[in-house]
Amino acid sequence: MSGQENSAADNLAELKAKAKAEPIASFLNMHLIELSPGYARIAMKLSPEYQNFNGLVFGGIVMAVADQAFAYASNSLAYPSIASQFNIHFIAGAGKDDELTAEGRVVKSGRRAGLSEMTVTNQEGKLIAKATGTTIPVGSSR
């Protein structure tokens, strides 16, 4: 195994271990479903408490699940990395009882910056949101 492949394997193992005790994921009921180099899939069961004053699911909740997929996908290749930009387009409203799935895919992972694309769908495959994000690698924690 090359040094780069070994590093990616180490990143995946560390991220999967951290996912089990991540406070924000637990608080928002998000679960890491799949993680591979440059890809992550997150599931989140919505609840009535996530509604805003209009009776719609708060956009920040949709963004949170997209951001979680973004974080895992980007950090699987360049760990640790931090977000420097996140842009989301809300395509359709999410229902208060929906289960959302966010997928994050790294488009480019470089020494100075990374670019990722995310989609959020509901349990019927309906597109809820599309997002892009930029990360900055901040060095190795090892």
N, C-alpha and C positions, 0 to 999 in steps of 0.2 A: 504494500500500500504506500502511495507517495505521501509526502508531507502534507500536501494540500488535502488529499483524501482523508488522511488521518485526522487533520484539523476539523474537517467537516463532520466526521464521525464523532469526534469529541464534542463538538458544538451540539449535535443532535442529542447525544446522551445527556449532556448537562441541561439543555433546555427541557427535555422530557422529564428529567428529575425535578426541575424547578416548577414545572407546570402543576404538579400535584399539590403544591403548597402556596400557590400565588394568591395573595390576598384579593386583588381586584377581580380576578377571574372567579374566585369563590363568591365574592360579594354580588357580582352580576350574573352568576350561574352560567359562566362560559366554560366550555370543555374543549381541550385540544383533542381532535379526532385523528388527525394525520399530520405527520411532519417528515419531510424528506429535504434533501438539499435544494434550497430555493423555493420550497412550496410548503404551505400550511393550510389546514382546514380546521375551522373552529365552529362549534355549534353553541347556540344560545337559545334557551326556552324563554319566551317573553311572558310577562305577567301583567295584570292590570295596573300594578304600581308603576309601570314604565310609561303610562299615559301622561300627556301634558294637559293643560287646561282646555284644549279643544277636543279632548277625548281621543287623540291620536298618539301613537307611539312616538315618544320624544326622539328627535333626530340624533341627539347625542348618544342614545342607546344603540342605534344602527351604526353610528360612527365608531362606537366602542368595540363592537365585534369586528368591524373591518380593520380597525387599528390593531387589534389583537392578532389577526391573521398576518398583517403587515409586519408586526414586531417579530413573530416567530419565523416567518419566511426569510426576512432580511438577516436576522441574527443567526439563522442556520448556516449562512455562508460567511458572514463577517461579524464575529462576536468579540466584544460587544459593539453594537452600533446603536446610534440614537437617531430619532426622527428629526429632520430639519424642516420638513414640509409635508403637509397632508392635504389633499383636495378631494372632496366627495361630491358626487352628484346624486341626489335622491330621485329615483325613477318612479317609484310607487310607494304608497304607504304600507307599513307593516301592521298586521292585526295584533291586537293585544294578547291573543292566544297562539300566535305563530311561533314556529321554531325556525330561527334564522341560521343559515350556514354561510360563513364567510370563507372565501378562498383567497389566499395571497400568493402571488407568483413574482419572483424576482426577475426583472427584465435585464438588469445590468448590475453586477456587483464589482465595484472597482476599489482601488486603494484609497481614493478620496471621497467617493460618493457611490451610492447605490440607488437604483430606481425600481419600484415595485408597482404592480397593478393588483387591485382587489375587486372582487364582486361579492355582493350579498344577495342571497336568494331566500325565499321561504320554503316550507316543506313541500310545496307544489311545484317548485322550480321557478316561481315568478321572480323576475329581477326586481330587487328593491333598491339597490344602489351600486354605483361603480365608483372606484376611488383610485387615486395614484398617490404615491408617497416617495419621498427622497430621504435617504439615511446617510449618516456620516459615521464611518468606522472610527472608534475612539481608542483603539489599542487592544491589546490582549490582556485578559484578566488572569492568564495562567503564568 
